[in-house]
Amino acid sequence: MPTTSSVFYIGGPEVMLRISGHSVSAERGEAGLVTGPWLADPAAGVNRAALAVALDDVTGYVVDAGSPDGRWPVSLGIRLDFVADPPLDGTSLNVTGELVARDDRGAMTTGRVSDPTGRPIATIIQRSHLVDAPATPGAHATAEVLEAPTNPVRDQLGLVPTAPGVLTMAPTLLSANGMGSVHGGILICASELAAMTAVEANGQLRTTSIDITYVRPCNAADVTTFTSETLHRGRSLSVVRVVSANSSGKPSSIATVVLQHI
């Protein structure tokens, strides 16, 4: 992937998904991403939740731009709703984020992904709180621009089934944010793929919404598991809870993934 100018940190997730930040202020941010065959998936059909990385970035940077020196926003939770599949043909998508409200403790932001005609594809609401900014990046963070393969995100992240209802991801630079944690958008993306695998979707379902809560940092230098529990499996709708955890077994995120037959 050629290097491009970006106002965002460009790590493994951004390279993998061809994301660049165009502008950011304390009120609004804009970014872009390029679609392609890496968004296709044998279970999900189309990996809609891969859009979460760009949406998390653009809304998070809005909060950061208005935060006091020495303070850093950390996501408490994200709600994503999907309207349509992203294309797979190289179309560039527009990603925007806006501030809803801010106080001394944190902020709420909202955003969307749209196609070149302005048609919405996905929306986000994010709640963040402020913590002391870390002085140094985590051990698994990288500032290098990596090669960007075209094989599916599932394969690039190395997500493999290791037990019934469990996908496992080995440490990879493609999952890490600038602090060495698994990117919040990658946790969403992998939770969708885990849910689709658990219900044996085989491309016949699409994700309509994901509601995720982050309860502790997920170390990108450690193995991460995504364990699915199917709460409802009907003819038109399935609901799956997915919990991510490092090797300690303590949850890092808890997601509710809603899937609908197409």
PLY file of the C-alpha trace (Angstrom):
ply
format ascii 1.0
element vertex 262
property float x
property float y
property float z
element edge 261
property int vertex1
property int vertex2
end_header
0.00 0.00 0.00
1.47 3.41 -0.90
2.00 5.78 1.99
-0.52 8.61 2.21
-0.83 11.73 4.29
-3.09 11.18 7.29
-4.01 13.13 10.39
-4.60 9.79 12.14
-2.05 7.34 13.49
-1.62 4.73 10.78
-1.03 1.32 12.33
-1.75 -2.21 11.22
-5.58 -1.97 11.27
-5.57 1.24 9.22
-3.15 -0.19 6.67
-5.12 -3.44 6.36
-8.36 -1.52 5.76
-6.87 1.31 3.66
-7.92 4.08 6.08
-6.61 7.64 6.06
-7.62 10.60 8.22
-8.39 13.75 6.25
-9.22 16.33 8.92
-10.04 16.51 12.61
-11.15 19.17 15.07
-12.74 19.15 18.52
-16.15 19.17 16.80
-15.81 17.09 13.62
-13.56 14.63 11.83
-13.37 13.24 8.31
-11.64 10.15 6.98
-11.73 7.82 4.02
-11.33 4.14 3.35
-10.98 2.09 0.19
-13.06 -1.05 -0.22
-11.95 -4.29 -1.81
-12.13 -8.10 -1.73
-10.61 -8.20 1.78
-14.10 -7.27 3.06
-15.59 -10.53 1.74
-15.96 -13.38 4.23
-17.12 -17.01 3.87
-19.33 -16.86 6.97
-20.43 -13.20 7.08
-20.73 -12.78 3.32
-19.48 -9.23 3.73
-17.49 -8.19 6.80
-19.60 -5.12 7.57
-18.03 -4.68 11.00
-14.61 -4.00 9.46
-15.96 -0.46 9.02
-15.78 -0.15 12.81
-12.05 0.64 12.68
-12.52 3.83 10.66
-15.62 4.82 12.65
-13.83 4.28 15.96
-10.85 6.29 14.70
-12.76 9.30 13.41
-15.02 9.64 16.46
-12.18 8.99 18.89
-9.94 11.63 17.34
-12.71 14.22 17.70
-12.72 13.56 21.45
-8.93 13.64 21.60
-8.77 16.96 19.74
-10.81 18.63 22.49
-9.16 16.90 25.45
-6.79 18.61 27.92
-3.05 18.01 27.57
-2.03 14.79 29.25
-5.48 13.23 28.94
-6.48 10.55 26.44
-9.94 9.22 25.45
-10.67 5.55 26.01
-13.86 4.04 24.62
-16.42 2.76 27.11
-18.77 1.43 24.46
-19.81 1.61 20.83
-23.13 1.01 19.08
-23.00 0.28 15.34
-25.97 -0.02 12.99
-25.64 -1.20 9.42
-27.83 -0.12 6.52
-26.12 -1.88 3.61
-23.07 -3.89 2.59
-19.96 -1.91 1.74
-18.95 -2.51 -1.88
-16.04 -4.81 -2.69
-14.92 -3.13 -5.90
-12.40 -0.50 -4.80
-14.95 2.24 -4.14
-13.75 4.93 -1.73
-16.09 5.54 1.21
-16.48 8.69 3.27
-16.28 8.49 7.08
-17.39 11.36 9.31
-17.56 11.86 13.05
-19.16 14.62 15.12
-19.25 15.62 18.76
-22.59 15.19 20.52
-21.59 16.30 24.03
-18.46 16.72 26.14
-17.66 17.23 29.84
-14.66 16.88 32.15
-15.02 13.09 32.29
-15.45 12.27 28.62
-17.65 12.67 25.57
-20.26 11.19 23.26
-19.69 11.19 19.52
-21.58 9.98 16.49
-20.58 9.21 12.92
-21.35 7.45 9.69
-19.88 5.76 6.66
-21.35 6.86 3.32
-20.77 5.91 -0.29
-19.75 8.54 -2.90
-23.42 9.44 -3.52
-23.97 10.17 0.17
-25.98 7.00 0.82
-25.37 5.83 4.42
-23.85 2.38 4.94
-23.21 2.36 8.71
-23.61 4.60 11.76
-21.88 4.76 15.14
-22.51 6.16 18.60
-19.48 6.09 20.89
-19.05 6.95 24.57
-15.54 7.75 25.78
-13.96 8.66 29.07
-10.67 10.46 29.70
-7.67 8.83 31.36
-4.06 9.88 31.83
-2.28 9.58 28.50
0.37 6.83 28.41
3.91 8.11 28.08
5.09 5.45 25.63
3.47 3.15 23.05
2.76 -0.45 23.89
5.15 -3.21 22.94
3.09 -4.38 19.97
2.40 -0.97 18.43
4.06 -0.02 15.14
4.51 3.14 13.12
5.60 1.20 10.04
3.45 1.10 6.92
3.03 -2.59 6.30
2.13 -4.51 3.19
-1.63 -4.67 2.65
-2.70 -8.06 1.24
-6.04 -8.55 -0.46
-7.09 -11.78 1.25
-10.06 -11.63 3.67
-9.69 -9.78 6.96
-10.41 -13.05 8.80
-7.30 -14.59 7.24
-5.13 -11.52 7.67
-5.93 -11.40 11.39
-5.31 -15.13 11.68
-8.72 -15.86 13.22
-9.10 -19.63 13.53
-11.64 -21.86 15.32
-10.04 -23.58 18.31
-13.16 -24.95 20.05
-16.92 -24.91 19.43
-18.00 -21.26 19.47
-14.44 -19.96 19.88
-12.23 -18.05 17.43
-8.62 -17.39 18.43
-6.33 -14.61 17.19
-2.58 -14.87 17.69
-0.60 -11.66 18.32
-0.45 -9.59 15.14
0.53 -6.04 14.25
-2.63 -5.88 12.13
-4.75 -5.78 15.29
-2.78 -3.23 17.33
-3.51 0.43 17.96
-0.83 2.99 18.81
-0.74 1.95 22.45
-0.24 -1.75 21.74
-3.81 -2.77 22.60
-6.12 -4.55 20.19
-7.92 -1.73 18.35
-11.51 -1.32 19.53
-12.67 -1.56 15.92
-10.82 -4.85 15.48
-12.59 -6.24 18.56
-15.89 -5.32 16.88
-14.82 -6.76 13.54
-13.67 -10.05 15.06
-16.80 -10.27 17.23
-18.93 -10.17 14.08
-16.86 -12.92 12.47
-17.07 -15.03 15.64
-20.85 -14.63 15.78
-21.26 -15.51 12.11
-19.07 -18.58 12.54
-20.99 -19.70 15.63
-24.35 -19.74 13.82
-22.85 -21.22 10.62
-24.13 -18.26 8.61
-22.40 -19.30 5.35
-23.04 -15.87 3.85
-26.82 -16.11 4.35
-26.99 -13.57 7.20
-26.01 -9.94 7.56
-25.15 -8.00 10.70
-27.74 -5.32 11.47
-26.25 -4.03 14.73
-23.42 -4.52 17.21
-23.43 -3.12 20.74
-20.06 -3.54 22.48
-18.80 -2.61 25.95
-15.07 -2.42 26.67
-14.23 -3.55 30.19
-10.41 -3.74 30.14
-7.59 -3.28 27.60
-6.93 -6.20 25.27
-3.20 -6.74 24.84
-2.27 -7.13 21.16
0.95 -8.91 22.15
-1.09 -11.74 23.72
-3.45 -14.33 22.25
-7.06 -13.12 22.06
-10.07 -15.44 22.08
-13.60 -14.58 20.96
-16.16 -16.83 22.63
-19.71 -16.84 21.27
-22.96 -17.67 23.03
-26.03 -17.87 20.80
-28.89 -16.24 22.70
-31.49 -16.66 19.94
-31.43 -18.43 16.61
-34.58 -18.05 14.56
-35.56 -18.22 10.93
-35.20 -14.48 10.36
-33.02 -13.26 13.23
-30.15 -14.45 15.43
-28.64 -12.78 18.50
-25.14 -13.74 19.64
-23.09 -12.55 22.61
-19.34 -12.51 21.99
-16.76 -12.05 24.75
-13.12 -11.30 23.94
-10.33 -12.15 26.37
-6.55 -12.46 26.53
-4.85 -15.54 27.95
-5.80 -14.49 31.51
-9.41 -15.33 30.64
-10.67 -11.99 31.94
-13.09 -10.29 29.51
-11.83 -7.36 27.46
-15.06 -6.69 25.58
-18.63 -7.94 25.60
-20.58 -7.57 22.36
-24.17 -8.27 21.35
-24.34 -9.03 17.64
-27.70 -9.05 15.84
-27.85 -10.97 12.56
-30.66 -11.03 10.00
-31.36 -13.37 7.09
-31.04 -11.83 3.64
0 1
1 2
2 3
3 4
4 5
5 6
6 7
7 8
8 9
9 10
10 11
11 12
12 13
13 14
14 15
15 16
16 17
17 18
18 19
19 20
20 21
21 22
22 23
23 24
24 25
25 26
26 27
27 28
28 29
29 30
30 31
31 32
32 33
33 34
34 35
35 36
36 37
37 38
38 39
39 40
40 41
41 42
42 43
43 44
44 45
45 46
46 47
47 48
48 49
49 50
50 51
51 52
52 53
53 54
54 55
55 56
56 57
57 58
58 59
59 60
60 61
61 62
62 63
63 64
64 65
65 66
66 67
67 68
68 69
69 70
70 71
71 72
72 73
73 74
74 75
75 76
76 77
77 78
78 79
79 80
80 81
81 82
82 83
83 84
84 85
85 86
86 87
87 88
88 89
89 90
90 91
91 92
92 93
93 94
94 95
95 96
96 97
97 98
98 99
99 100
100 101
101 102
102 103
103 104
104 105
105 106
106 107
107 108
108 109
109 110
110 111
111 112
112 113
113 114
114 115
115 116
116 117
117 118
118 119
119 120
120 121
121 122
122 123
123 124
124 125
125 126
126 127
127 128
128 129
129 130
130 131
131 132
132 133
133 134
134 135
135 136
136 137
137 138
138 139
139 140
140 141
141 142
142 143
143 144
144 145
145 146
146 147
147 148
148 149
149 150
150 151
151 152
152 153
153 154
154 155
155 156
156 157
157 158
158 159
159 160
160 161
161 162
162 163
163 164
164 165
165 166
166 167
167 168
168 169
169 170
170 171
171 172
172 173
173 174
174 175
175 176
176 177
177 178
178 179
179 180
180 181
181 182
182 183
183 184
184 185
185 186
186 187
187 188
188 189
189 190
190 191
191 192
192 193
193 194
194 195
195 196
196 197
197 198
198 199
199 200
200 201
201 202
202 203
203 204
204 205
205 206
206 207
207 208
208 209
209 210
210 211
211 212
212 213
213 214
214 215
215 216
216 217
217 218
218 219
219 220
220 221
221 222
222 223
223 224
224 225
225 226
226 227
227 228
228 229
229 230
230 231
231 232
232 233
233 234
234 235
235 236
236 237
237 238
238 239
239 240
240 241
241 242
242 243
243 244
244 245
245 246
246 247
247 248
248 249
249 250
250 251
251 252
252 253
253 254
254 255
255 256
256 257
257 258
258 259
259 260
260 261
